Amino acid sequence: MTEVRNPSATAVTPSGWTPKKLYGLVAAAEMVTWALLILGMVLKYSGVSEAFVPVFGTIHGVVFLSYCVVTVFVWVNQKWSFGRGVAGLFSAIIPFATLPFERSVQRKGLLEGGWRLAPGGDEPRGFVENVQAWCLRRPLLAILLGIILVAALATFLIWLGPPIPKG
């Protein structure tokens, strides 16, 4: 798969949400929620209060999952290489790494253009592109389903418990 600087189609959803705008927003949100989670942990381990970790942890978890979904969505749209897409996903694991990653792909022109699979754009090829094209034709329904998916996954992960066992 070849990375493209300017996808052939420059279709933009009516709301004006381009890949660059959406990815920049979720990358910044992921960074902010990392800061909140770390603040909550500092407050917990300094003996101030344990109440913030579950709240900030849940917020961070939801934004983390959202960032991963948007990363895959942009990866498919922009035809990023496998390595770049995986690097985008892994940037969410390292505190504060999502914004530098987003800035690096932006500097390289890898967020330019609109949604190439939007109506009037490129013809989707394969399962993943067909899913993305469907989402771009029905953005409100896709957002609703995305929220439900992220909420269900977050609920499941909360049910599993923290990544590091207590004790």
N, C-alpha and C positions, 0 to 999 in steps of 0.2 A: 504494500500500500504506500503510495507516495503522498507526502505531506504537501498541502497546497497553501500558498500565501493568500490567494484570493480565490475562493470557491467560484466555479463557473456561474452559478446563480447567485444573485444578490437579493433574492426575495427576503423581505423583512416582515415579521408579523405586524398586524395593524397597530399593536401597542408600541412598536419601536424597540422591542427587546432583541437586540442583536446578540450573537455569541459573545462578543467582547464585553458588552454591558452586563449580561447575565453572569458570565464567568467572573468578572471583576467583583460583582456584588457578593457572590457566594464565597469567593476566596477571602475577601475582607471579613465577611461574617464568620467564617471558620477561624480566622486569626483572632477575632474579638472573643469568640467563645472559648478558645484556648486560654486567653488571658483571664477570663472569668473563672474557668476551672482551676487554673493555677492559683488565683487569688483565693478561691474557696479552700484549696488544699493548704495554703499558707495560714489561713484563719483557723482551719481545723487543727493543724499540727502545732500551731503556736498557742493553742488552748483557748482561743477567743470564742469560736463557735464551730460546731460540726454541721450546722443547719444549711450551710451554703453549698456543700459538696453535692448532695443529691439534686438540688435545684440546678446548679450550674452544670453538673454532669449530664443531666437530662437534656438541657438546652444544647450543650456541646454535642451530645450524641445525635440529636435530631439534625443539627446543622452539619455534622460530619457526614451523616448518611445522605443528606441533601447535596452536599458538595460532591460526594462520590457519584450520585446519579447525574448531576449536571456535568461533571467531568467526562463521564462516558458519553453523554449527549453531545457535548462539544467535540470530543475526540472523534466521534462518528461523522459529525457535520464537517469538521475541518480536515478530515482524512489524515489525522496525526499518525505517525508511525506507532507500532506496538510499544516500543520503548518509551516514547514520549507520553503515551497514554498511561502506561503503568507508572511512570515517574509522577504524573499528575495525581494519580490515586495515592501513591506512597507519600506525596507531600502533605497529605492530611494527617499522617501519623506523627510527623515531626512538628512540635509546637512552632507556630508562626511561619511555617515553610510554604503555605499555600499562596500567600501574596507574592513572595519572590518568584515562585514558579509561574504564577499568572503574569507577572511583569516580564519574565524572560520570554514566554511564548508571545506576549504582546509585542515586545521589542523585535522579535524575529518575524513579525507580520503573520503569525499563525492564528490570530483571532479575527482577522479582517474578513469583511463580507457579511452577508446575511445568512439566512437559513437556506442552504442549497436544496433541501428536500421539501421546502414549503410549496404550496400550490403555485404552479407556474414555473417551478424550478426544475432541478434534475429529476430524472426518473429513478425511484429507489431500486436498488439491487440487493437482494438477500433479505433475510429475516430482520436483522437489526435496523437496516435502513427503512424497511417497510414499517416497522414499529415507530421509528422517528417520524416518518412522513405522516403516519396516522396521528401522532401527537401534534404535529404542526397544523394539520387540518382541523383538529378539534382541541385547541389549546386549553379551554376551560375544563373540559372533561379530563384531559390529560393531567392538568394540574391537580384536579380533585383526586384522580386515581393515584397520582404521585404522592399526595399528602397521605392518603389512606395507606399506601404501601410503606412509606417511611414511618408512619405512626405504628403500623402493625409490626414492622421490624424492630423499631425502638422498644415497643412493649415486650416483644419476645426477648430482646437483649436485656431489658431490665429484669424480666422474670428469671433469666439465667444468672443474674447477679454480677457483681463487679469483676473486672478482668483479673484482678489480683485478689485472691481469697484472703479473708480476714484471718488473723491469727498469728 
